[in-house]
Amino acid sequence: MPVGAVRVSDRFVIARCGQRRIALLVENVSGLVRCSENDIAATEHLVPGLEHVKGIGRLPDGVIVIHDLDRLLSWDEEQALSGALSESEAHVQPA
């Protein structure tokens, strides 16, 4: 998605990535899907080398891609984000 200012009309998916909650900016959300572990195939058996994809879910009307959010950020990116958040918190004045 193009870089721009956050708008009231923006849509986010809130997810857990490691020990942190993250907000992912998305174009659209069409609903929530619940599927059992039996309906999810691990990607290493289907398509080797997809390190950011945890699995493929089979649904009656198609498939879904399940991303591995623990691999979303590299170790260096995680450290940079932690440092930026710590710095930001240090500049927040208590009310």
C-alpha positions as CSV (number, residue, x, y, z in Angstrom):
1,M,0.0,0.0,0.0
2,P,1.3,3.5,-0.7
3,V,2.7,5.5,2.2
4,G,0.4,8.2,3.5
5,A,-1.2,9.7,6.6
6,V,-3.5,7.5,8.7
7,R,-7.2,8.3,8.0
8,V,-10.3,7.6,10.1
9,S,-11.6,5.4,7.3
10,D,-8.5,3.2,7.3
11,R,-9.0,-0.5,8.2
12,F,-6.6,-2.4,10.5
13,V,-6.3,-6.0,11.6
14,I,-4.9,-6.4,15.1
15,A,-2.6,-9.4,15.5
16,R,0.0,-10.8,17.9
17,C,3.5,-10.9,16.6
18,G,5.8,-12.5,19.1
19,Q,5.3,-10.7,22.4
20,R,3.8,-7.6,20.8
21,R,0.4,-6.7,19.3
22,I,0.6,-5.1,15.9
23,A,-1.9,-3.3,13.7
24,L,-1.7,-4.2,10.0
25,L,-3.1,-1.7,7.6
26,V,-5.4,-3.5,5.1
27,E,-7.4,-2.4,2.1
28,N,-10.4,-4.4,3.0
29,V,-11.7,-7.0,5.5
30,S,-14.5,-9.2,4.2
31,G,-15.0,-11.2,7.4
32,L,-13.5,-13.7,9.8
33,V,-13.0,-17.3,9.0
34,R,-12.7,-20.2,11.5
35,C,-11.1,-23.4,10.4
36,S,-9.9,-26.4,12.3
37,E,-6.3,-27.6,12.4
38,N,-7.3,-30.5,10.2
39,D,-8.2,-28.1,7.4
40,I,-4.7,-26.4,7.5
41,A,-1.8,-27.8,5.5
42,A,1.7,-26.8,6.4
43,T,3.4,-25.0,3.5
44,E,6.7,-26.9,3.8
45,H,4.8,-30.0,2.4
46,L,3.1,-28.0,-0.3
47,V,5.5,-25.2,-1.4
48,P,9.0,-25.3,0.2
49,G,10.7,-22.0,0.8
50,L,7.6,-19.9,1.8
51,E,9.1,-18.8,5.1
52,H,6.5,-16.1,5.9
53,V,3.6,-18.4,5.2
54,K,2.6,-20.8,8.0
55,G,0.0,-22.8,6.2
56,I,-2.8,-23.0,3.6
57,G,-6.3,-23.4,4.9
58,R,-8.9,-25.3,2.8
59,L,-12.4,-23.9,2.9
60,P,-15.5,-25.0,1.0
61,D,-15.3,-22.0,-1.3
62,G,-11.5,-21.7,-1.7
63,V,-8.3,-21.4,0.2
64,I,-6.7,-18.9,2.6
65,V,-3.1,-18.2,3.2
66,I,-2.0,-18.1,6.9
67,H,0.9,-15.9,7.4
68,D,3.6,-16.6,10.1
69,L,3.5,-13.3,12.0
70,D,6.4,-14.4,14.2
71,R,8.6,-14.2,11.0
72,L,7.1,-11.0,9.8
73,L,10.0,-8.9,11.2
74,S,13.7,-10.0,11.0
75,W,15.7,-9.9,14.2
76,D,17.3,-6.6,13.2
77,E,13.9,-5.1,12.4
78,E,12.5,-6.3,15.7
79,Q,15.4,-4.7,17.6
80,A,15.0,-1.4,15.7
81,L,11.3,-1.4,16.5
82,S,11.9,-2.1,20.1
83,G,14.4,0.7,20.3
84,A,12.1,3.2,18.5
85,L,9.3,2.3,20.9
86,S,11.5,2.7,24.0
87,E,12.7,6.1,22.7
88,S,9.1,7.2,22.0
89,E,8.0,6.1,25.5
90,A,10.8,8.1,27.0
91,H,9.5,11.3,25.3
92,V,5.9,10.9,26.5
93,Q,5.1,13.3,29.3
94,P,2.7,11.9,32.1
95,A,-0.6,13.8,32.3
